[in-house]
Amino acid sequence: MRIMGLDFGERTIGVAVSDAMLLTAQGIKTIRRSKKELEELRTMLQEYEVDHIVLGYPKNMNGTLGPRAQATEEFAQILKEEFGLPVTLWDERLSTMGAQRSLLEADVSRAKRKQVIDKMAAVFILQGYLDYIRLKNGQNKE
C-alpha cells in the first residue's frame, strides 16, 4: 500500500504518492478545484492502492492557525468521510518555499514553475512525513 500527499489550496490540489516501500514521494498531478475533485482523487487512490492520506496543514510561521487551516481541517473531514481512510494533517510550513527553491535550482522557467508548484509542494509534504515515520520506526527498534 501507499500514502498519498496533498497540498490543498484555494484553486488547486497538488498530489503526490509514495513508492510501495514508503521511502520516496513522487509528484502525480495538480487537480483544479471543482465539483469533480473528489472523483479524481478517488480514481488516484484506487489506481495507486493508497491506504493513508497526508494533508498539508498550513500553520503560520509562529505556529498559530489561520483561516486556511480551518478550511484544511474541513477538507480532511470530507476526505475521511468520503474515502474511509486515515488522514494525517502534516505541518506544511516552508513546503511551497522548498518547492520553489528546488525548481529555481533546476532552472525551471517561471511559467513551468507555476504549473507544477502545487504538485512539488505535495511532494515536500509527503516526503517530510515519510522521513518522519522512517526515523520514528528506526528509533523504536533501538
Disulfide bonds with the S-S distance in Angstrom:
none
